[in-house]
Amino acid sequence: LSAMEPPVPALVLTARREFVDRVEAARHGARGFLAKPASPAEVVDALERLVQRGVGADSTVLVVDDDPA
């Protein structure tokens, strides 16, 4: 989906909650990630955030890691 023109934002909804799963989803082009169970309102909110970001918008990335290594 991310390779289409224009790119189609993808939201991943999964029972797996590990950080590595989020990274893998991002590597495959996902723009959002929700862990199950998610209410319909949470899904709609996440989708609205994806749509509001818009194509070509500037982005900022914040990475937080509590692993001392």
Predicted model as a PDB file, atoms N, CA, C, CB and O in Angstrom, pLDDT in the B-factor column:
MODEL        1                                                                  
ATOM      1  N   LEU A   1       0.815  -1.208   0.000  1.00 67.00           N  
ATOM      2  CA  LEU A   1       0.000   0.000   0.000  1.00 67.00           C  
ATOM      3  C   LEU A   1       0.853   1.264   0.000  1.00 67.00           C  
ATOM      4  CB  LEU A   1      -0.924   0.003   1.201  1.00 67.00           C  
ATOM      5  O   LEU A   1       0.504   2.255  -0.642  1.00 67.00           O  
ATOM      6  N   SER A   2       1.969   1.228   0.720  1.00 66.00           N  
ATOM      7  CA  SER A   2       2.815   2.417   0.772  1.00 66.00           C  
ATOM      8  C   SER A   2       3.522   2.681  -0.550  1.00 66.00           C  
ATOM      9  CB  SER A   2       3.838   2.277   1.876  1.00 66.00           C  
ATOM     10  O   SER A   2       4.000   3.792  -0.781  1.00 66.00           O  
ATOM     11  N   ALA A   3       3.598   1.669  -1.431  1.00 73.00           N  
ATOM     12  CA  ALA A   3       4.251   1.851  -2.725  1.00 73.00           C  
ATOM     13  C   ALA A   3       3.309   2.410  -3.781  1.00 73.00           C  
ATOM     14  CB  ALA A   3       4.821   0.539  -3.201  1.00 73.00           C  
ATOM     15  O   ALA A   3       3.748   2.774  -4.872  1.00 73.00           O  
ATOM     16  N   MET A   4       2.014   2.481  -3.466  1.00 73.00           N  
ATOM     17  CA  MET A   4       1.044   3.000  -4.432  1.00 73.00           C  
ATOM     18  C   MET A   4       1.216   4.513  -4.574  1.00 73.00           C  
ATOM     19  CB  MET A   4      -0.409   2.654  -3.997  1.00 73.00           C  
ATOM     20  O   MET A   4       1.804   5.168  -3.713  1.00 73.00           O  
ATOM     21  N   GLU A   5       0.704   5.041  -5.652  1.00 76.00           N  
ATOM     22  CA  GLU A   5       0.771   6.489  -5.876  1.00 76.00           C  
ATOM     23  C   GLU A   5      -0.634   7.042  -5.977  1.00 76.00           C  
ATOM     24  CB  GLU A   5       1.582   6.824  -7.155  1.00 76.00           C  
ATOM     25  O   GLU A   5      -1.331   6.691  -6.929  1.00 76.00           O  
ATOM     26  N   PRO A   6      -1.097   7.867  -5.080  1.00 70.00           N  
ATOM     27  CA  PRO A   6      -0.421   8.290  -3.847  1.00 70.00           C  
ATOM     28  C   PRO A   6      -0.406   7.160  -2.833  1.00 70.00           C  
ATOM     29  CB  PRO A   6      -1.107   9.530  -3.247  1.00 70.00           C  
ATOM     30  O   PRO A   6      -1.224   6.244  -2.914  1.00 70.00           O  
ATOM     31  N   PRO A   7       0.532   7.216  -1.860  1.00 71.00           N  
ATOM     32  CA  PRO A   7       0.635   6.163  -0.854  1.00 71.00           C  
ATOM     33  C   PRO A   7      -0.658   6.040  -0.039  1.00 71.00           C  
ATOM     34  CB  PRO A   7       1.821   6.439   0.078  1.00 71.00           C  
ATOM     35  O   PRO A   7      -1.318   7.035   0.260  1.00 71.00           O  
ATOM     36  N   VAL A   8      -0.996   4.820   0.304  1.00 70.00           N  
ATOM     37  CA  VAL A   8      -2.183   4.552   1.107  1.00 70.00           C  
ATOM     38  C   VAL A   8      -1.723   4.259   2.533  1.00 70.00           C  
ATOM     39  CB  VAL A   8      -3.020   3.356   0.519  1.00 70.00           C  
ATOM     40  O   VAL A   8      -1.015   3.278   2.757  1.00 70.00           O  
ATOM     41  N   PRO A   9      -2.110   5.086   3.496  1.00 73.00           N  
ATOM     42  CA  PRO A   9      -1.672   4.818   4.875  1.00 73.00           C  
ATOM     43  C   PRO A   9      -2.322   3.547   5.417  1.00 73.00           C  
ATOM     44  CB  PRO A   9      -2.010   6.013   5.790  1.00 73.00           C  
ATOM     45  O   PRO A   9      -3.520   3.334   5.229  1.00 73.00           O  
ATOM     46  N   ALA A  10      -1.538   2.703   6.088  1.00 78.00           N  
ATOM     47  CA  ALA A  10      -2.032   1.447   6.633  1.00 78.00           C  
ATOM     48  C   ALA A  10      -1.960   1.477   8.155  1.00 78.00           C  
ATOM     49  CB  ALA A  10      -1.228   0.255   6.075  1.00 78.00           C  
ATOM     50  O   ALA A  10      -0.975   1.932   8.737  1.00 78.00           O  
ATOM     51  N   LEU A  11      -3.014   0.987   8.782  1.00 81.00           N  
ATOM     52  CA  LEU A  11      -3.089   0.871  10.232  1.00 81.00           C  
ATOM     53  C   LEU A  11      -3.069  -0.612  10.575  1.00 81.00           C  
ATOM     54  CB  LEU A  11      -4.371   1.576  10.804  1.00 81.00           C  
ATOM     55  O   LEU A  11      -3.886  -1.377  10.061  1.00 81.00           O  
ATOM     56  N   VAL A  12      -2.145  -1.026  11.440  1.00 84.00           N  
ATOM     57  CA  VAL A  12      -2.024  -2.424  11.844  1.00 84.00           C  
ATOM     58  C   VAL A  12      -2.757  -2.613  13.161  1.00 84.00           C  
ATOM     59  CB  VAL A  12      -0.532  -2.851  11.973  1.00 84.00           C  
ATOM     60  O   VAL A  12      -2.534  -1.874  14.119  1.00 84.00           O  
ATOM     61  N   LEU A  13      -3.636  -3.610  13.201  1.00 82.00           N  
ATOM     62  CA  LEU A  13      -4.369  -3.978  14.406  1.00 82.00           C  
ATOM     63  C   LEU A  13      -3.989  -5.414  14.716  1.00 82.00           C  
ATOM     64  CB  LEU A  13      -5.933  -3.811  14.228  1.00 82.00           C  
ATOM     65  O   LEU A  13      -4.285  -6.314  13.931  1.00 82.00           O  
ATOM     66  N   THR A  14      -3.332  -5.642  15.856  1.00 83.00           N  
ATOM     67  CA  THR A  14      -2.787  -6.962  16.144  1.00 83.00           C  
ATOM     68  C   THR A  14      -2.853  -7.291  17.627  1.00 83.00           C  
ATOM     69  CB  THR A  14      -1.357  -7.051  15.661  1.00 83.00           C  
ATOM     70  O   THR A  14      -2.932  -6.394  18.466  1.00 83.00           O  
ATOM     71  N   ALA A  15      -2.822  -8.568  17.943  1.00 84.00           N  
ATOM     72  CA  ALA A  15      -2.786  -9.023  19.331  1.00 84.00           C  
ATOM     73  C   ALA A  15      -1.365  -8.973  19.880  1.00 84.00           C  
ATOM     74  CB  ALA A  15      -3.349 -10.446  19.445  1.00 84.00           C  
ATOM     75  O   ALA A  15      -1.167  -9.045  21.093  1.00 84.00           O  
ATOM     76  N   ARG A  16      -0.388  -8.852  19.009  1.00 82.00           N  
ATOM     77  CA  ARG A  16       1.017  -8.805  19.452  1.00 82.00           C  
ATOM     78  C   ARG A  16       1.371  -7.375  19.821  1.00 82.00           C  
ATOM     79  CB  ARG A  16       1.982  -9.340  18.343  1.00 82.00           C  
ATOM     80  O   ARG A  16       1.140  -6.453  19.039  1.00 82.00           O  
ATOM     81  N   ARG A  17       1.932  -7.187  21.013  1.00 81.00           N  
ATOM     82  CA  ARG A  17       2.186  -5.851  21.548  1.00 81.00           C  
ATOM     83  C   ARG A  17       3.668  -5.504  21.681  1.00 81.00           C  
ATOM     84  CB  ARG A  17       1.536  -5.722  22.883  1.00 81.00           C  
ATOM     85  O   ARG A  17       4.001  -4.438  22.197  1.00 81.00           O  
ATOM     86  N   GLU A  18       4.537  -6.359  21.238  1.00 86.00           N  
ATOM     87  CA  GLU A  18       5.969  -6.147  21.429  1.00 86.00           C  
ATOM     88  C   GLU A  18       6.509  -5.043  20.522  1.00 86.00           C  
ATOM     89  CB  GLU A  18       6.726  -7.440  21.174  1.00 86.00           C  
ATOM     90  O   GLU A  18       5.986  -4.804  19.434  1.00 86.00           O  
ATOM     91  N   PHE A  19       7.553  -4.382  20.986  1.00 89.00           N  
ATOM     92  CA  PHE A  19       8.184  -3.305  20.225  1.00 89.00           C  
ATOM     93  C   PHE A  19       8.659  -3.804  18.868  1.00 89.00           C  
ATOM     94  CB  PHE A  19       9.357  -2.712  21.008  1.00 89.00           C  
ATOM     95  O   PHE A  19       8.525  -3.111  17.859  1.00 89.00           O  
ATOM     96  N   VAL A  20       9.219  -5.019  18.851  1.00 89.00           N  
ATOM     97  CA  VAL A  20       9.727  -5.577  17.598  1.00 89.00           C  
ATOM     98  C   VAL A  20       8.603  -5.714  16.567  1.00 89.00           C  
ATOM     99  CB  VAL A  20      10.387  -6.944  17.849  1.00 89.00           C  
ATOM    100  O   VAL A  20       8.843  -5.576  15.368  1.00 89.00           O  
ATOM    101  N   ASP A  21       7.386  -5.983  17.028  1.00 86.00           N  
ATOM    102  CA  ASP A  21       6.251  -6.081  16.112  1.00 86.00           C  
ATOM    103  C   ASP A  21       5.922  -4.721  15.507  1.00 86.00           C  
ATOM    104  CB  ASP A  21       5.024  -6.648  16.837  1.00 86.00           C  
ATOM    105  O   ASP A  21       5.584  -4.626  14.327  1.00 86.00           O  
ATOM    106  N   ARG A  22       6.019  -3.676  16.313  1.00 87.00           N  
ATOM    107  CA  ARG A  22       5.776  -2.323  15.807  1.00 87.00           C  
ATOM    108  C   ARG A  22       6.828  -1.930  14.778  1.00 87.00           C  
ATOM    109  CB  ARG A  22       5.764  -1.311  16.962  1.00 87.00           C  
ATOM    110  O   ARG A  22       6.517  -1.326  13.751  1.00 87.00           O  
ATOM    111  N   VAL A  23       8.076  -2.281  15.069  1.00 88.00           N  
ATOM    112  CA  VAL A  23       9.163  -1.980  14.130  1.00 88.00           C  
ATOM    113  C   VAL A  23       8.944  -2.720  12.815  1.00 88.00           C  
ATOM    114  CB  VAL A  23      10.535  -2.363  14.739  1.00 88.00           C  
ATOM    115  O   VAL A  23       9.115  -2.148  11.738  1.00 88.00           O  
ATOM    116  N   GLU A  24       8.564  -3.992  12.906  1.00 87.00           N  
ATOM    117  CA  GLU A  24       8.333  -4.785  11.692  1.00 87.00           C  
ATOM    118  C   GLU A  24       7.180  -4.209  10.877  1.00 87.00           C  
ATOM    119  CB  GLU A  24       8.040  -6.253  12.054  1.00 87.00           C  
ATOM    120  O   GLU A  24       7.252  -4.145   9.650  1.00 87.00           O  
ATOM    121  N   ALA A  25       6.124  -3.793  11.558  1.00 84.00           N  
ATOM    122  CA  ALA A  25       4.996  -3.178  10.849  1.00 84.00           C  
ATOM    123  C   ALA A  25       5.448  -1.900  10.146  1.00 84.00           C  
ATOM    124  CB  ALA A  25       3.834  -2.871  11.830  1.00 84.00           C  
ATOM    125  O   ALA A  25       5.069  -1.652   9.001  1.00 84.00           O  
ATOM    126  N   ALA A  26       6.252  -1.095  10.824  1.00 85.00           N  
ATOM    127  CA  ALA A  26       6.759   0.142  10.217  1.00 85.00           C  
ATOM    128  C   ALA A  26       7.646  -0.158   9.017  1.00 85.00           C  
ATOM    129  CB  ALA A  26       7.538   0.965  11.250  1.00 85.00           C  
ATOM    130  O   ALA A  26       7.588   0.550   8.011  1.00 85.00           O  
ATOM    131  N   ARG A  27       8.450  -1.180   9.111  1.00 85.00           N  
ATOM    132  CA  ARG A  27       9.316  -1.568   7.987  1.00 85.00           C  
ATOM    133  C   ARG A  27       8.500  -1.955   6.759  1.00 85.00           C  
ATOM    134  CB  ARG A  27      10.224  -2.733   8.392  1.00 85.00           C  
ATOM    135  O   ARG A  27       8.953  -1.794   5.625  1.00 85.00           O  
ATOM    136  N   HIS A  28       7.313  -2.460   6.990  1.00 82.00           N  
ATOM    137  CA  HIS A  28       6.440  -2.858   5.885  1.00 82.00           C  
ATOM    138  C   HIS A  28       5.521  -1.723   5.443  1.00 82.00           C  
ATOM    139  CB  HIS A  28       5.608  -4.064   6.285  1.00 82.00           C  
ATOM    140  O   HIS A  28       4.635  -1.928   4.614  1.00 82.00           O  
ATOM    141  N   GLY A  29       5.729  -0.531   5.993  1.00 81.00           N  
ATOM    142  CA  GLY A  29       4.990   0.627   5.519  1.00 81.00           C  
ATOM    143  C   GLY A  29       3.794   1.037   6.348  1.00 81.00           C  
ATOM    144  O   GLY A  29       3.073   1.957   5.963  1.00 81.00           O  
ATOM    145  N   ALA A  30       3.557   0.378   7.483  1.00 83.00           N  
ATOM    146  CA  ALA A  30       2.415   0.758   8.320  1.00 83.00           C  
ATOM    147  C   ALA A  30       2.603   2.166   8.865  1.00 83.00           C  
ATOM    148  CB  ALA A  30       2.232  -0.241   9.480  1.00 83.00           C  
ATOM    149  O   ALA A  30       3.715   2.558   9.218  1.00 83.00           O  
ATOM    150  N   ARG A  31       1.530   2.913   8.931  1.00 82.00           N  
ATOM    151  CA  ARG A  31       1.561   4.283   9.448  1.00 82.00           C  
ATOM    152  C   ARG A  31       0.953   4.383  10.834  1.00 82.00           C  
ATOM    153  CB  ARG A  31       0.831   5.217   8.506  1.00 82.00           C  
ATOM    154  O   ARG A  31       1.040   5.430  11.475  1.00 82.00           O  
ATOM    155  N   GLY A  32       0.333   3.298  11.307  1.00 83.00           N  
ATOM    156  CA  GLY A  32      -0.269   3.279  12.628  1.00 83.00           C  
ATOM    157  C   GLY A  32      -0.306   1.859  13.161  1.00 83.00           C  
ATOM    158  O   GLY A  32      -0.244   0.898  12.394  1.00 83.00           O  
ATOM    159  N   PHE A  33      -0.407   1.728  14.483  1.00 85.00           N  
ATOM    160  CA  PHE A  33      -0.353   0.422  15.119  1.00 85.00           C  
ATOM    161  C   PHE A  33      -1.275   0.439  16.320  1.00 85.00           C  
ATOM    162  CB  PHE A  33       1.096   0.049  15.532  1.00 85.00           C  
ATOM    163  O   PHE A  33      -1.149   1.309  17.182  1.00 85.00           O  
ATOM    164  N   LEU A  34      -2.202  -0.510  16.393  1.00 86.00           N  
ATOM    165  CA  LEU A  34      -3.089  -0.659  17.540  1.00 86.00           C  
ATOM    166  C   LEU A  34      -3.014  -2.089  18.029  1.00 86.00           C  
ATOM    167  CB  LEU A  34      -4.547  -0.272  17.181  1.00 86.00           C  
ATOM    168  O   LEU A  34      -2.988  -3.028  17.232  1.00 86.00           O  
ATOM    169  N   ALA A  35      -2.979  -2.255  19.358  1.00 84.00           N  
ATOM    170  CA  ALA A  35      -2.992  -3.590  19.942  1.00 84.00           C  
ATOM    171  C   ALA A  35      -4.418  -3.966  20.308  1.00 84.00           C  
ATOM    172  CB  ALA A  35      -2.072  -3.662  21.184  1.00 84.00           C  
ATOM    173  O   ALA A  35      -5.188  -3.136  20.790  1.00 84.00           O  
ATOM    174  N   LYS A  36      -4.760  -5.226  20.072  1.00 84.00           N  
ATOM    175  CA  LYS A  36      -6.081  -5.731  20.442  1.00 84.00           C  
ATOM    176  C   LYS A  36      -6.121  -5.949  21.943  1.00 84.00           C  
ATOM    177  CB  LYS A  36      -6.415  -7.045  19.684  1.00 84.00           C  
ATOM    178  O   LYS A  36      -5.069  -6.222  22.522  1.00 84.00           O  
ATOM    179  N   PRO A  37      -7.224  -5.852  22.592  1.00 87.00           N  
ATOM    180  CA  PRO A  37      -8.489  -5.415  22.030  1.00 87.00           C  
ATOM    181  C   PRO A  37      -8.525  -3.903  21.900  1.00 87.00           C  
ATOM    182  CB  PRO A  37      -9.651  -5.901  22.887  1.00 87.00           C  
ATOM    183  O   PRO A  37      -8.047  -3.186  22.779  1.00 87.00           O  
ATOM    184  N   ALA A  38      -9.077  -3.432  20.832  1.00 85.00           N  
ATOM    185  CA  ALA A  38      -9.251  -2.000  20.598  1.00 85.00           C  
ATOM    186  C   ALA A  38     -10.731  -1.755  20.345  1.00 85.00           C  
ATOM    187  CB  ALA A  38      -8.371  -1.495  19.391  1.00 85.00           C  
ATOM    188  O   ALA A  38     -11.377  -2.481  19.589  1.00 85.00           O  
ATOM    189  N   SER A  39     -11.244  -0.740  20.978  1.00 86.00           N  
ATOM    190  CA  SER A  39     -12.659  -0.421  20.790  1.00 86.00           C  
ATOM    191  C   SER A  39     -12.861   0.198  19.412  1.00 86.00           C  
ATOM    192  CB  SER A  39     -13.165   0.540  21.901  1.00 86.00           C  
ATOM    193  O   SER A  39     -11.909   0.707  18.820  1.00 86.00           O  
ATOM    194  N   PRO A  40     -14.065   0.161  18.902  1.00 85.00           N  
ATOM    195  CA  PRO A  40     -14.331   0.826  17.624  1.00 85.00           C  
ATOM    196  C   PRO A  40     -13.949   2.304  17.656  1.00 85.00           C  
ATOM    197  CB  PRO A  40     -15.802   0.684  17.258  1.00 85.00           C  
ATOM    198  O   PRO A  40     -13.464   2.838  16.659  1.00 85.00           O  
ATOM    199  N   ALA A  41     -14.162   2.966  18.786  1.00 89.00           N  
ATOM    200  CA  ALA A  41     -13.801   4.384  18.901  1.00 89.00           C  
ATOM    201  C   ALA A  41     -12.291   4.580  18.780  1.00 89.00           C  
ATOM    202  CB  ALA A  41     -14.300   4.957  20.240  1.00 89.00           C  
ATOM    203  O   ALA A  41     -11.842   5.546  18.164  1.00 89.00           O  
ATOM    204  N   GLU A  42     -11.498   3.665  19.365  1.00 89.00           N  
ATOM    205  CA  GLU A  42     -10.040   3.761  19.252  1.00 89.00           C  
ATOM    206  C   GLU A  42      -9.595   3.584  17.803  1.00 89.00           C  
ATOM    207  CB  GLU A  42      -9.360   2.710  20.147  1.00 89.00           C  
ATOM    208  O   GLU A  42      -8.692   4.280  17.339  1.00 89.00           O  
ATOM    209  N   VAL A  43     -10.221   2.663  17.098  1.00 84.00           N  
ATOM    210  CA  VAL A  43      -9.871   2.427  15.698  1.00 84.00           C  
ATOM    211  C   VAL A  43     -10.214   3.652  14.856  1.00 84.00           C  
ATOM    212  CB  VAL A  43     -10.601   1.179  15.155  1.00 84.00           C  
ATOM    213  O   VAL A  43      -9.415   4.087  14.027  1.00 84.00           O  
ATOM    214  N   VAL A  44     -11.402   4.204  15.073  1.00 83.00           N  
ATOM    215  CA  VAL A  44     -11.811   5.397  14.320  1.00 83.00           C  
ATOM    216  C   VAL A  44     -10.879   6.564  14.622  1.00 83.00           C  
ATOM    217  CB  VAL A  44     -13.271   5.780  14.654  1.00 83.00           C  
ATOM    218  O   VAL A  44     -10.481   7.285  13.707  1.00 83.00           O  
ATOM    219  N   ASP A  45     -10.524   6.763  15.886  1.00 87.00           N  
ATOM    220  CA  ASP A  45      -9.600   7.848  16.252  1.00 87.00           C  
ATOM    221  C   ASP A  45      -8.251   7.673  15.561  1.00 87.00           C  
ATOM    222  CB  ASP A  45      -9.404   7.898  17.779  1.00 87.00           C  
ATOM    223  O   ASP A  45      -7.691   8.635  15.035  1.00 87.00           O  
ATOM    224  N   ALA A  46      -7.732   6.448  15.563  1.00 85.00           N  
ATOM    225  CA  ALA A  46      -6.445   6.185  14.917  1.00 85.00           C  
ATOM    226  C   ALA A  46      -6.524   6.445  13.421  1.00 85.00           C  
ATOM    227  CB  ALA A  46      -5.998   4.743  15.177  1.00 85.00           C  
ATOM    228  O   ALA A  46      -5.601   7.012  12.837  1.00 85.00           O  
ATOM    229  N   LEU A  47      -7.620   6.033  12.802  1.00 81.00           N  
ATOM    230  CA  LEU A  47      -7.782   6.279  11.364  1.00 81.00           C  
ATOM    231  C   LEU A  47      -7.902   7.764  11.059  1.00 81.00           C  
ATOM    232  CB  LEU A  47      -9.009   5.545  10.835  1.00 81.00           C  
ATOM    233  O   LEU A  47      -7.350   8.239  10.067  1.00 81.00           O  
ATOM    234  N   GLU A  48      -8.614   8.498  11.897  1.00 80.00           N  
ATOM    235  CA  GLU A  48      -8.721   9.949  11.692  1.00 80.00           C  
ATOM    236  C   GLU A  48      -7.360  10.618  11.797  1.00 80.00           C  
ATOM    237  CB  GLU A  48      -9.687  10.569  12.711  1.00 80.00           C  
ATOM    238  O   GLU A  48      -7.062  11.534  11.031  1.00 80.00           O  
ATOM    239  N   ARG A  49      -6.525  10.170  12.739  1.00 83.00           N  
ATOM    240  CA  ARG A  49      -5.177  10.738  12.862  1.00 83.00           C  
ATOM    241  C   ARG A  49      -4.354  10.453  11.615  1.00 83.00           C  
ATOM    242  CB  ARG A  49      -4.463  10.176  14.101  1.00 83.00           C  
ATOM    243  O   ARG A  49      -3.596  11.310  11.160  1.00 83.00           O  
ATOM    244  N   LEU A  50      -4.500   9.246  11.057  1.00 80.00           N  
ATOM    245  CA  LEU A  50      -3.771   8.910   9.831  1.00 80.00           C  
ATOM    246  C   LEU A  50      -4.186   9.813   8.678  1.00 80.00           C  
ATOM    247  CB  LEU A  50      -4.004   7.445   9.456  1.00 80.00           C  
ATOM    248  O   LEU A  50      -3.343  10.320   7.939  1.00 80.00           O  
ATOM    249  N   VAL A  51      -5.470  10.004   8.534  1.00 75.00           N  
ATOM    250  CA  VAL A  51      -5.985  10.813   7.431  1.00 75.00           C  
ATOM    251  C   VAL A  51      -5.590  12.280   7.610  1.00 75.00           C  
ATOM    252  CB  VAL A  51      -7.517  10.680   7.334  1.00 75.00           C  
ATOM    253  O   VAL A  51      -5.266  12.953   6.631  1.00 75.00           O  
ATOM    254  N   GLN A  52      -5.612  12.773   8.829  1.00 78.00           N  
ATOM    255  CA  GLN A  52      -5.293  14.180   9.090  1.00 78.00           C  
ATOM    256  C   GLN A  52      -3.827  14.493   8.855  1.00 78.00           C  
ATOM    257  CB  GLN A  52      -5.664  14.543  10.508  1.00 78.00           C  
ATOM    258  O   GLN A  52      -3.481  15.645   8.590  1.00 78.00           O  
ATOM    259  N   ARG A  53      -2.960  13.497   8.945  1.00 69.00           N  
ATOM    260  CA  ARG A  53      -1.528  13.734   8.713  1.00 69.00           C  
ATOM    261  C   ARG A  53      -1.273  14.239   7.310  1.00 69.00           C  
ATOM    262  CB  ARG A  53      -0.727  12.460   8.953  1.00 69.00           C  
ATOM    263  O   ARG A  53      -0.412  15.090   7.091  1.00 69.00           O  
ATOM    264  N   GLY A  54      -2.023  13.712   6.364  1.00 61.00           N  
ATOM    265  CA  GLY A  54      -1.899  14.167   4.981  1.00 61.00           C  
ATOM    266  C   GLY A  54      -0.618  13.706   4.322  1.00 61.00           C  
ATOM    267  O   GLY A  54       0.376  13.407   4.982  1.00 61.00           O  
ATOM    268  N   VAL A  55      -0.667  13.658   3.031  1.00 48.00           N  
ATOM    269  CA  VAL A  55       0.500  13.276   2.238  1.00 48.00           C  
ATOM    270  C   VAL A  55       1.415  14.474   2.107  1.00 48.00           C  
ATOM    271  CB  VAL A  55       0.086  12.745   0.841  1.00 48.00           C  
ATOM    272  O   VAL A  55       0.970  15.586   1.822  1.00 48.00           O  
ATOM    273  N   GLY A  56       2.704  14.235   2.320  1.00 51.00           N  
ATOM    274  CA  GLY A  56       3.690  15.300   2.174  1.00 51.00           C  
ATOM    275  C   GLY A  56       3.841  16.190   3.395  1.00 51.00           C  
ATOM    276  O   GLY A  56       4.563  17.185   3.337  1.00 51.00           O  
ATOM    277  N   ALA A  57       3.184  15.864   4.492  1.00 52.00           N  
ATOM    278  CA  ALA A  57       3.314  16.668   5.701  1.00 52.00           C  
ATOM    279  C   ALA A  57       4.675  16.425   6.333  1.00 52.00           C  
ATOM    280  CB  ALA A  57       2.185  16.344   6.702  1.00 52.00           C  
ATOM    281  O   ALA A  57       5.208  15.318   6.262  1.00 52.00           O  
ATOM    282  N   ASP A  58       5.239  17.455   6.952  1.00 54.00           N  
ATOM    283  CA  ASP A  58       6.489  17.296   7.682  1.00 54.00           C  
ATOM    284  C   ASP A  58       6.247  16.387   8.876  1.00 54.00           C  
ATOM    285  CB  ASP A  58       7.053  18.669   8.136  1.00 54.00           C  
ATOM    286  O   ASP A  58       5.164  16.386   9.460  1.00 54.00           O  
ATOM    287  N   SER A  59       7.256  15.620   9.231  1.00 48.00           N  
ATOM    288  CA  SER A  59       7.116  14.683  10.334  1.00 48.00           C  
ATOM    289  C   SER A  59       8.267  14.840  11.308  1.00 48.00           C  
ATOM    290  CB  SER A  59       7.047  13.248   9.820  1.00 48.00           C  
ATOM    291  O   SER A  59       9.367  15.256  10.946  1.00 48.00           O  
ATOM    292  N   THR A  60       7.984  14.497  12.545  1.00 50.00           N  
ATOM    293  CA  THR A  60       8.997  14.437  13.587  1.00 50.00           C  
ATOM    294  C   THR A  60       8.899  13.062  14.220  1.00 50.00           C  
ATOM    295  CB  THR A  60       8.813  15.579  14.653  1.00 50.00           C  
ATOM    296  O   THR A  60       7.802  12.562  14.467  1.00 50.00           O  
ATOM    297  N   VAL A  61      10.047  12.449  14.482  1.00 50.00           N  
ATOM    298  CA  VAL A  61      10.070  11.126  15.083  1.00 50.00           C  
ATOM    299  C   VAL A  61      10.739  11.218  16.443  1.00 50.00           C  
ATOM    300  CB  VAL A  61      10.803  10.108  14.172  1.00 50.00           C  
ATOM    301  O   VAL A  61      11.814  11.803  16.571  1.00 50.00           O  
ATOM    302  N   LEU A  62      10.106  10.642  17.458  1.00 56.00           N  
ATOM    303  CA  LEU A  62      10.654  10.563  18.794  1.00 56.00           C  
ATOM    304  C   LEU A  62      10.835   9.087  19.122  1.00 56.00           C  
ATOM    305  CB  LEU A  62       9.733  11.280  19.838  1.00 56.00           C  
ATOM    306  O   LEU A  62       9.881   8.311  19.061  1.00 56.00           O  
ATOM    307  N   VAL A  63      12.054   8.701  19.468  1.00 60.00           N  
ATOM    308  CA  VAL A  63      12.339   7.313  19.811  1.00 60.00           C  
ATOM    309  C   VAL A  63      12.761   7.284  21.274  1.00 60.00           C  
ATOM    310  CB  VAL A  63      13.449   6.698  18.879  1.00 60.00           C  
ATOM    311  O   VAL A  63      13.648   8.031  21.686  1.00 60.00           O  
ATOM    312  N   VAL A  64      12.118   6.413  22.058  1.00 67.00           N  
ATOM    313  CA  VAL A  64      12.421   6.288  23.471  1.00 67.00           C  
ATOM    314  C   VAL A  64      12.777   4.846  23.759  1.00 67.00           C  
ATOM    315  CB  VAL A  64      11.234   6.754  24.347  1.00 67.00           C  
ATOM    316  O   VAL A  64      12.049   3.932  23.369  1.00 67.00           O  
ATOM    317  N   ASP A  65      13.898   4.636  24.443  1.00 67.00           N  
ATOM    318  CA  ASP A  65      14.342   3.279  24.778  1.00 67.00           C  
ATOM    319  C   ASP A  65      14.861   3.288  26.215  1.00 67.00           C  
ATOM    320  CB  ASP A  65      15.452   2.775  23.778  1.00 67.00           C  
ATOM    321  O   ASP A  65      15.750   4.069  26.555  1.00 67.00           O  
ATOM    322  N   ASP A  66      14.303   2.417  27.053  1.00 72.00           N  
ATOM    323  CA  ASP A  66      14.753   2.377  28.449  1.00 72.00           C  
ATOM    324  C   ASP A  66      15.837   1.337  28.684  1.00 72.00           C  
ATOM    325  CB  ASP A  66      13.581   2.097  29.364  1.00 72.00           C  
ATOM    326  O   ASP A  66      16.212   1.092  29.831  1.00 72.00           O  
ATOM    327  N   ASP A  67      16.354   0.714  27.613  1.00 71.00           N  
ATOM    328  CA  ASP A  67      17.411  -0.271  27.713  1.00 71.00           C  
ATOM    329  C   ASP A  67      18.757   0.431  27.802  1.00 71.00           C  
ATOM    330  CB  ASP A  67      17.375  -1.234  26.516  1.00 71.00           C  
ATOM    331  O   ASP A  67      19.138   1.134  26.866  1.00 71.00           O  
ATOM    332  N   PRO A  68      19.490   0.261  28.903  1.00 77.00           N  
ATOM    333  CA  PRO A  68      20.775   0.965  29.046  1.00 77.00           C  
ATOM    334  C   PRO A  68      21.804   0.575  27.981  1.00 77.00           C  
ATOM    335  CB  PRO A  68      21.354   0.694  30.417  1.00 77.00           C  
ATOM    336  O   PRO A  68      22.695   1.368  27.678  1.00 77.00           O  
ATOM    337  N   ALA A  69      21.703  -0.629  27.406  1.00 68.00           N  
ATOM    338  CA  ALA A  69      22.658  -1.053  26.366  1.00 68.00           C  
ATOM    339  C   ALA A  69      22.353  -0.307  25.088  1.00 68.00           C  
ATOM    340  CB  ALA A  69      22.597  -2.594  26.127  1.00 68.00           C  
ATOM    341  O   ALA A  69      23.030  -0.505  24.080  1.00 68.00           O  
TER     342      ALA A  69                                                      
ENDMDL                                                                          
END                                                                             
